[in-house]
Structures are given as C-alpha cells and as structure tokens.
Amino acid sequence: MLIHGRCHCGNIAFTLRWEPEPARIPARACSCSFCVKHGGVWTSCPTGSLQVQVQRPEAVHRYAFGTRTATFHICSECGVVPVVTSEIGGRTYAVVSVHAFEDVDPALLQPGPVSFDGEEVGDRLARRARNWIPDVRFAVG
C-alpha cells in the first residue's frame, strides 16, 4: 500500500510504502510535551520505505529537544510536522504523522496512547531501530 502525506502547504510531502498491506495502522499519540502541544500522532512500518520530498529546504526547520535523538521536520511556512527522523548507527529511521495522510480510510487507524517517559537513550534507539521505518530517502525539488 502506498500512503501519501504532506504538510498543509505541500512543502514537505512523503510517500510511505507499507508492506505487507496493513489490516490496521497503529496511530500512536505520544505523551511528550512537544507532541501533546502539536497533537502528534505517529506511525511507522518497520518493513516499509519512505520517500520524503522537500520543495523548499530553506523553509524546513529541524527541531530536537530532550535527548536530542529525534529530529522533527517542521514546515516553516505552514507549521505542520509531517516527519520525524532519528539517526541510528549511520542510518536514518523515521515515523510519519497520521494527521498528514491523504486519502487514507480513517477506519484503518488504530489509535492508542504511548509514553516513553523514563526510557534510557540506548533502549529508545534500539526500539526505534526495531519499529521505525528503516528505509528513508529525502529528495529536494
């Protein structure tokens, strides 16, 4: 299944190849202060791939806080955060915002809260390496 998503103005767009075809798509509402303030609900497919297309790189702000192990890609034009990445062992992993999806049946989404409070950095990175999208490519233009 191909899932297309983008920020509001289209500056940051993505195509997520979800393999195999999902019966349900986990929609994890993170409880960290940044995600709570932005309504962050994320998903990933550890057997999938992600292509991110950025039209105007100068209009993308990258934000990291706390452990600084995740980078939120924020469109400076419209304020939407469609993609979060984490560099682990020389590889880029990612999650995408389900709020940025286009034309995905909401009945596929399986919402649920998550909390990573108290998680050690090593455990956090290992969890991401297991569960986040492992094949991530960025393109400009």
MDTraj code that builds the backbone (N, CA, C; nanometers):
import mdtraj as md
import numpy as np

residues = "MET LEU ILE HIS GLY ARG CYS HIS CYS GLY ASN ILE ALA PHE THR LEU ARG TRP GLU PRO GLU PRO ALA ARG ILE PRO ALA ARG ALA CYS SER CYS SER PHE CYS VAL LYS HIS GLY GLY VAL TRP THR SER CYS PRO THR GLY SER LEU GLN VAL GLN VAL GLN ARG PRO GLU ALA VAL HIS ARG TYR ALA PHE GLY THR ARG THR ALA THR PHE HIS ILE CYS SER GLU CYS GLY VAL VAL PRO VAL VAL THR SER GLU ILE GLY GLY ARG THR TYR ALA VAL VAL SER VAL HIS ALA PHE GLU ASP VAL ASP PRO ALA LEU LEU GLN PRO GLY PRO VAL SER PHE ASP GLY GLU GLU VAL GLY ASP ARG LEU ALA ARG ARG ALA ARG ASN TRP ILE PRO ASP VAL ARG PHE ALA VAL GLY".split()
xyz = np.array([
    [0.0842, -0.1166, 0.0000],
    [0.0000, 0.0000, 0.0000],
    [0.0894, 0.1237, 0.0000],
    [0.0561, 0.2197, -0.0842],
    [0.1256, 0.3485, -0.0843],
    [0.0404, 0.4497, -0.0087],
    [0.1024, 0.5146, 0.0891],
    [0.0349, 0.6178, 0.1671],
    [0.1036, 0.7497, 0.1367],
    [0.0259, 0.8452, 0.0894],
    [0.0779, 0.9783, 0.0603],
    [0.0383, 1.0729, 0.1732],
    [0.1298, 1.1635, 0.2039],
    [0.1022, 1.2627, 0.3055],
    [0.1807, 1.3888, 0.2768],
    [0.1433, 1.4963, 0.3450],
    [0.2147, 1.6221, 0.3254],
    [0.1763, 1.7201, 0.4350],
    [0.2586, 1.8233, 0.4463],
    [0.2224, 1.9337, 0.5334],
    [0.1097, 2.0112, 0.4651],
    [0.0546, 2.1102, 0.5310],
    [-0.0606, 2.1837, 0.4785],
    [-0.0314, 2.2521, 0.3453],
    [0.0861, 2.3152, 0.3329],
    [0.1187, 2.3892, 0.2101],
    [0.1855, 2.3026, 0.1037],
    [0.2235, 2.1799, 0.1388],
    [0.2849, 2.0892, 0.0423],
    [0.4357, 2.0983, 0.0316],
    [0.4982, 2.1800, 0.1128],
    [0.6439, 2.1919, 0.1077],
    [0.7129, 2.0610, 0.1454],
    [0.6609, 1.9909, 0.2449],
    [0.7151, 1.8606, 0.2860],
    [0.6082, 1.7568, 0.2532],
    [0.6399, 1.6662, 0.1624],
    [0.5462, 1.5597, 0.1246],
    [0.6171, 1.4262, 0.1406],
    [0.5397, 1.3205, 0.1576],
    [0.6011, 1.1887, 0.1682],
    [0.5147, 1.0826, 0.1017],
    [0.5826, 0.9747, 0.0650],
    [0.5171, 0.8533, 0.0196],
    [0.5724, 0.7399, 0.1037],
    [0.4839, 0.6755, 0.1769],
    [0.5204, 0.5621, 0.2609],
    [0.4723, 0.4346, 0.1925],
    [0.5663, 0.3471, 0.1630],
    [0.5315, 0.2159, 0.1071],
    [0.5159, 0.1213, 0.2259],
    [0.3909, 0.0815, 0.2519],
    [0.3608, -0.0053, 0.3658],
    [0.3501, -0.1476, 0.3143],
    [0.4431, -0.2323, 0.3586],
    [0.4458, -0.3722, 0.3163],
    [0.4601, -0.4627, 0.4372],
    [0.3790, -0.5679, 0.4443],
    [0.2687, -0.6029, 0.3551],
    [0.1488, -0.5108, 0.3794],
    [0.0470, -0.5267, 0.2987],
    [-0.0750, -0.4461, 0.3093],
    [-0.1263, -0.4499, 0.4536],
    [-0.1526, -0.3341, 0.5138],
    [-0.1932, -0.3338, 0.6551],
    [-0.3425, -0.3646, 0.6742],
    [-0.3712, -0.4440, 0.7762],
    [-0.5098, -0.4633, 0.8178],
    [-0.5486, -0.3465, 0.9080],
    [-0.4517, -0.2981, 0.9855],
    [-0.4676, -0.1829, 1.0745],
    [-0.3378, -0.1037, 1.0708],
    [-0.3479, 0.0266, 1.0928],
    [-0.2306, 0.1139, 1.1000],
    [-0.2246, 0.1705, 1.2408],
    [-0.1206, 0.1357, 1.3179],
    [-0.1121, 0.1908, 1.4531],
    [-0.0952, 0.3420, 1.4471],
    [-0.1705, 0.4121, 1.5295],
    [-0.1646, 0.5582, 1.5367],
    [-0.1329, 0.5935, 1.6814],
    [-0.0044, 0.6142, 1.7072],
    [0.0442, 0.6314, 1.8441],
    [0.0460, 0.7789, 1.8838],
    [-0.0347, 0.8142, 1.9809],
    [-0.0390, 0.9510, 2.0334],
    [0.0663, 0.9620, 2.1427],
    [0.1768, 1.0265, 2.1093],
    [0.2888, 1.0400, 2.2024],
    [0.2518, 1.1366, 2.3147],
    [0.2993, 1.1060, 2.4350],
    [0.2665, 1.1893, 2.5502],
    [0.3767, 1.2886, 2.5869],
    [0.4812, 1.3015, 2.5029],
    [0.5845, 1.4008, 2.5345],
    [0.5255, 1.5410, 2.5189],
    [0.5868, 1.6392, 2.5806],
    [0.5308, 1.7743, 2.5808],
    [0.5213, 1.8339, 2.4401],
    [0.6162, 1.8054, 2.3524],
    [0.6108, 1.8587, 2.2164],
    [0.4923, 1.7994, 2.1410],
    [0.4784, 1.6679, 2.1450],
    [0.3697, 1.6023, 2.0720],
    [0.2330, 1.6396, 2.1282],
    [0.2228, 1.6526, 2.2579],
    [0.0948, 1.6938, 2.3174],
    [0.0562, 1.8316, 2.2663],
    [0.1518, 1.9244, 2.2632],
    [0.1225, 2.0604, 2.2178],
    [0.0908, 2.0670, 2.0682],
    [0.1432, 1.9719, 1.9906],
    [0.1215, 1.9714, 1.8459],
    [0.0217, 1.8656, 1.7991],
    [-0.0335, 1.7886, 1.8915],
    [-0.1259, 1.6826, 1.8521],
    [-0.0572, 1.5721, 1.7749],
    [0.0678, 1.5427, 1.8107],
    [0.1469, 1.4431, 1.7386],
    [0.0936, 1.3016, 1.7542],
    [0.0545, 1.2425, 1.6422],
    [0.0121, 1.1027, 1.6372],
    [0.0909, 1.0396, 1.5225],
    [0.1727, 0.9384, 1.5545],
    [0.2737, 0.8881, 1.4626],
    [0.2508, 0.7440, 1.4269],
    [0.3018, 0.7051, 1.3117],
    [0.3010, 0.5652, 1.2731],
    [0.4283, 0.5337, 1.1971],
    [0.4552, 0.4049, 1.1872],
    [0.5710, 0.3582, 1.1118],
    [0.5473, 0.2144, 1.0707],
    [0.6184, 0.1747, 0.9664],
    [0.6129, 0.0377, 0.9164],
    [0.7569, -0.0119, 0.9084],
    [0.7987, -0.0977, 1.0011],
    [0.9389, -0.1413, 1.0018],
    [0.9809, -0.2255, 0.8822],
    [0.8849, -0.2647, 0.7982],
    [0.9180, -0.3383, 0.6755],
    [0.8937, -0.2514, 0.5529],
    [0.8665, -0.1240, 0.5742],
    [0.8337, -0.0339, 0.4649],
    [0.9486, 0.0562, 0.4251],
    [0.9161, 0.1515, 0.3379],
    [1.0141, 0.2512, 0.2948],
    [0.9445, 0.3857, 0.2844],
    [1.0242, 0.4914, 0.2972],
    [0.9700, 0.6266, 0.2992],
    [1.0509, 0.7156, 0.2061],
    [0.9805, 0.7852, 0.1196],
    [1.0405, 0.8868, 0.0330],
    [0.9836, 1.0210, 0.0778],
    [1.0717, 1.1124, 0.1173],
    [1.0304, 1.2462, 0.1589],
    [1.0743, 1.3444, 0.0513],
    [0.9837, 1.4261, 0.0054],
    [1.0105, 1.5263, -0.0979],
    [0.9963, 1.6642, -0.0346],
    [1.1024, 1.7434, -0.0410],
    [1.1009, 1.8790, 0.0141],
    [1.1148, 1.9770, -0.1020],
    [1.0178, 2.0650, -0.1159],
    [1.0198, 2.1637, -0.2247],
    [1.1157, 2.2783, -0.1940],
    [1.1074, 2.3322, -0.0726],
    [1.1893, 2.4467, -0.0328],
    [1.2624, 2.4134, 0.0979],
    [1.3838, 2.3587, 0.0873],
    [1.4574, 2.3189, 0.2082],
    [1.4786, 2.4341, 0.3065],
    [1.4901, 2.5555, 0.2536],
    [1.5103, 2.6710, 0.3426],
    [1.3874, 2.6982, 0.4283],
    [1.2738, 2.6378, 0.3945],
    [1.1502, 2.6555, 0.4708],
    [1.1204, 2.5334, 0.5587],
    [1.2240, 2.4557, 0.5895],
    [1.2093, 2.3434, 0.6814],
    [1.2960, 2.3708, 0.8029],
    [1.2316, 2.3710, 0.9184],
    [1.3042, 2.3884, 1.0446],
    [1.3177, 2.2511, 1.1100],
    [1.4345, 2.2228, 1.1585],
    [1.4582, 2.0969, 1.2290],
    [1.4681, 2.1275, 1.3776],
    [1.3917, 2.0515, 1.4562],
    [1.3854, 2.0756, 1.5993],
    [1.4122, 1.9463, 1.6744],
    [1.5009, 1.9531, 1.7727],
    [1.5301, 1.8397, 1.8600],
    [1.5309, 1.8907, 2.0034],
    [1.4810, 1.8107, 2.0932],
    [1.4801, 1.8504, 2.2344],
    [1.5066, 1.7273, 2.3198],
    [1.5100, 1.7446, 2.4497],
    [1.5290, 1.6322, 2.5420],
    [1.6584, 1.5593, 2.5128],
    [1.6483, 1.4337, 2.4718],
    [1.7667, 1.3521, 2.4449],
    [1.8335, 1.3880, 2.3121],
    [1.7682, 1.4699, 2.2322],
    [1.8187, 1.5135, 2.1015],
    [1.8478, 1.3952, 2.0081],
    [1.7690, 1.2896, 2.0230],
    [1.7868, 1.1718, 1.9378],
    [1.6806, 1.1636, 1.8286],
    [1.5873, 1.2577, 1.8278],
    [1.4847, 1.2639, 1.7227],
    [1.4813, 1.4052, 1.6683],
    [1.4630, 1.4164, 1.5377],
    [1.4551, 1.5460, 1.4719],
    [1.3166, 1.5615, 1.4104],
    [1.2461, 1.6650, 1.4526],
    [1.1142, 1.6965, 1.4000],
    [1.1336, 1.7895, 1.2809],
    [1.0820, 1.7508, 1.1656],
    [1.0937, 1.8304, 1.0429],
    [0.9672, 1.9145, 1.0317],
    [0.9803, 2.0431, 1.0620],
    [0.8670, 2.1352, 1.0719],
    [0.8675, 2.2272, 0.9505],
    [0.7549, 2.2365, 0.8829],
    [0.7450, 2.3305, 0.7722],
    [0.7326, 2.4710, 0.8302],
    [0.8267, 2.5563, 0.7966],
    [0.8256, 2.6948, 0.8455],
    [0.7156, 2.7782, 0.7811],
    [0.6607, 2.7297, 0.6706],
    [0.5535, 2.8027, 0.6019],
    [0.4184, 2.7805, 0.6705],
    [0.3835, 2.6538, 0.6966],
    [0.2500, 2.6237, 0.7500],
    [0.2507, 2.5693, 0.8923],
    [0.3682, 2.5334, 0.9450],
    [0.3793, 2.4889, 1.0833],
    [0.3534, 2.3413, 1.1085],
    [0.3284, 2.2626, 1.0051],
    [0.2971, 2.1206, 1.0221],
    [0.4258, 2.0391, 1.0345],
    [0.4196, 1.9327, 1.1152],
    [0.5316, 1.8406, 1.1362],
    [0.4916, 1.7047, 1.0779],
    [0.5214, 1.6787, 0.9508],
    [0.4781, 1.5515, 0.8921],
    [0.5737, 1.4342, 0.9155],
    [0.7011, 1.4630, 0.9493],
    [0.8028, 1.3579, 0.9569],
    [0.8943, 1.3834, 1.0765],
    [0.9335, 1.2746, 1.1414],
    [1.0348, 1.2779, 1.2473],
    [1.1397, 1.1742, 1.2107],
    [1.2668, 1.2095, 1.2235],
    [1.3743, 1.1153, 1.1931],
    [1.4645, 1.0948, 1.3139],
    [1.5387, 0.9848, 1.3089],
    [1.6379, 0.9534, 1.4110],
    [1.7549, 0.8854, 1.3415],
    [1.8751, 0.9351, 1.3678],
    [1.9963, 0.8759, 1.3108],
    [2.0480, 0.7716, 1.4087],
    [2.0556, 0.6466, 1.3623],
    [2.0980, 0.5361, 1.4477],
    [2.1983, 0.4517, 1.3707],
    [2.3198, 0.4450, 1.4206],
    [2.4221, 0.3617, 1.3566],
    [2.4468, 0.3985, 1.2118],
    [2.4427, 0.5283, 1.1790],
    [2.4684, 0.5736, 1.0432],
    [2.3502, 0.5564, 0.9478],
    [2.2349, 0.5235, 1.0016],
    [2.1156, 0.5030, 0.9192],
    [2.0038, 0.5952, 0.9688],
    [1.9216, 0.6437, 0.8757],
    [1.8092, 0.7288, 0.9112],
    [1.6829, 0.6450, 0.9231],
    [1.6150, 0.6584, 1.0365],
    [1.4859, 0.5943, 1.0616],
    [1.3824, 0.7054, 1.0746],
    [1.2542, 0.6723, 1.0504],
    [1.1521, 0.7762, 1.0551],
    [1.0169, 0.7230, 1.1007],
    [0.9363, 0.8165, 1.1500],
    [0.7932, 0.7975, 1.1700],
    [0.7247, 0.9122, 1.0973],
    [0.5974, 0.8923, 1.0628],
    [0.5208, 0.9962, 0.9948],
    [0.3936, 1.0249, 1.0727],
    [0.3438, 1.1465, 1.0552],
    [0.2213, 1.1885, 1.1208],
    [0.1000, 1.1355, 1.0465],
    [0.0095, 1.0680, 1.1185],
    [-0.1135, 1.0212, 1.0545],
    [-0.2035, 1.1391, 1.0185],
    [-0.1833, 1.2549, 1.0835],
    [-0.2617, 1.3741, 1.0508],
    [-0.2225, 1.4322, 0.9149],
    [-0.1068, 1.3914, 0.8636],
    [-0.0607, 1.4401, 0.7333],
    [-0.1055, 1.3480, 0.6196],
    [-0.1686, 1.2357, 0.6514],
    [-0.2130, 1.1410, 0.5485],
    [-0.3147, 1.2047, 0.4552],
    [-0.3123, 1.1599, 0.3317],
    [-0.4126, 1.1998, 0.2339],
    [-0.4814, 1.0741, 0.1813],
    [-0.6115, 1.0768, 0.1802],
    [-0.6918, 0.9694, 0.1209],
    [-0.6666, 0.8325, 0.1832],
    [-0.6514, 0.8275, 0.3149],
    [-0.6409, 0.7001, 0.3861],
    [-0.7689, 0.6842, 0.4677],
    [-0.8325, 0.5698, 0.4549],
    [-0.9552, 0.5424, 0.5278],
    [-0.9277, 0.5490, 0.6781],
    [-0.9920, 0.6409, 0.7506],
    [-0.9687, 0.6529, 0.8954],
    [-0.9988, 0.5240, 0.9721],
    [-1.0815, 0.4361, 0.9162],
    [-1.1123, 0.3097, 0.9827],
    [-0.9892, 0.2192, 0.9929],
    [-0.8876, 0.2438, 0.9087],
    [-0.7628, 0.1662, 0.9161],
    [-0.6793, 0.2022, 1.0393],
    [-0.6984, 0.3244, 1.0900],
    [-0.6156, 0.3714, 1.2007],
    [-0.6569, 0.3069, 1.3319],
    [-0.5569, 0.2606, 1.4048],
    [-0.5781, 0.2002, 1.5357],
    [-0.5130, 0.2913, 1.6394],
    [-0.5914, 0.3870, 1.6943],
    [-0.5328, 0.4851, 1.7856],
    [-0.4986, 0.4255, 1.9216],
    [-0.3971, 0.4843, 1.9822],
    [-0.3578, 0.4442, 2.1160],
    [-0.2505, 0.5360, 2.1692],
    [-0.2527, 0.5605, 2.3000],
    [-0.1502, 0.6463, 2.3600],
    [-0.0199, 0.5689, 2.3817],
    [0.0912, 0.6412, 2.3800],
    [0.2205, 0.5829, 2.4154],
    [0.2960, 0.6816, 2.5037],
    [0.3771, 0.6277, 2.5912],
    [0.4621, 0.7104, 2.6759],
    [0.6005, 0.6477, 2.6798],
    [0.7007, 0.7315, 2.6609],
    [0.8380, 0.6839, 2.6647],
    [0.9139, 0.7465, 2.7815],
    [0.8393, 0.7998, 2.8782],
    [0.8999, 0.8589, 2.9971],
    [0.9857, 0.7550, 3.0676],
    [1.1039, 0.7951, 3.1060],
    [1.1933, 0.7078, 3.1801],
    [1.2718, 0.6093, 3.0948],
    [1.2499, 0.6106, 2.9652],
    [1.3218, 0.5195, 2.8768],
    [1.4660, 0.5676, 2.8609],
    [1.5604, 0.4802, 2.8798],
    [1.7013, 0.5137, 2.8620],
    [1.7315, 0.5358, 2.7141],
    [1.8302, 0.6192, 2.6841],
    [1.8622, 0.6532, 2.5453],
    [1.8938, 0.5289, 2.4630],
    [1.9732, 0.4376, 2.5146],
    [2.0069, 0.3159, 2.4413],
    [1.8840, 0.2326, 2.4089],
    [1.7939, 0.2200, 2.5069],
    [1.6693, 0.1459, 2.4843],
    [1.5822, 0.2173, 2.3821],
    [1.5791, 0.3484, 2.3881],
    [1.4995, 0.4290, 2.2945],
    [1.5482, 0.4079, 2.1506],
    [1.6789, 0.4157, 2.1316],
    [1.7350, 0.3972, 1.9977],
    [1.7124, 0.2545, 1.9465],
    [1.7256, 0.1562, 2.0344],
    [1.7016, 0.0172, 1.9950],
    [1.5552, -0.0035, 1.9553],
    [1.4625, 0.0569, 2.0287],
    [1.3202, 0.0469, 1.9956],
    [1.2928, 0.1096, 1.8597],
    [1.3502, 0.2266, 1.8358],
    [1.3313, 0.2921, 1.7054],
    [1.3887, 0.2075, 1.5921],
    [1.5063, 0.1503, 1.6135],
    [1.5682, 0.0676, 1.5089],
    [1.4810, -0.0544, 1.4763],
    [1.4066, -0.1032, 1.5744],
    [1.3162, -0.2174, 1.5517],
    [1.1841, -0.1759, 1.4878],
    [1.1329, -0.0594, 1.5272],
    [0.9934, -0.0255, 1.4952],
    [0.9730, 0.0874, 1.3951],
    [1.0714, 0.1722, 1.3743],
    [1.0537, 0.2847, 1.2835],
    [1.0818, 0.2408, 1.1396],
    [1.0497, 0.3267, 1.0452],
    [1.0729, 0.2990, 0.9040],
    [1.2244, 0.3020, 0.8794],
    [1.2831, 0.1912, 0.8312],
    [1.4283, 0.1843, 0.8190],
    [1.4863, 0.2309, 0.6855],
    [1.4022, 0.2447, 0.5873],
    [1.4478, 0.2818, 0.4524],
    [1.3914, 0.4204, 0.4217],
    [1.4727, 0.5231, 0.4461],
    [1.4261, 0.6628, 0.4360],
    [1.5141, 0.7373, 0.3380],
    [1.4483, 0.8055, 0.2434],
    [1.5208, 0.8861, 0.1451],
    [1.4582, 1.0234, 0.1372],
    [1.5428, 1.1260, 0.1312],
    [1.4978, 1.2628, 0.1143],
    [1.5382, 1.3099, -0.0245],
    [1.4504, 1.3863, -0.0889],
    [1.4797, 1.4457, -0.2189],
    [1.4344, 1.5915, -0.2145],
    [1.5036, 1.6749, -0.2892],
    [1.4724, 1.8177, -0.2943],
    [1.4217, 1.8538, -0.4331],
    [1.3204, 1.9415, -0.4352],
    [1.2704, 1.9935, -0.5624],
    [1.1481, 1.9258, -0.6132],
])
top = md.Topology()
chain = top.add_chain()
for i, resn in enumerate(residues, 1):
    res = top.add_residue(resn, chain, resSeq=i)
    for name in ("N", "CA", "C"):
        top.add_atom(name, md.element.get_by_symbol(name[0]), res)
traj = md.Trajectory(xyz[None], top)
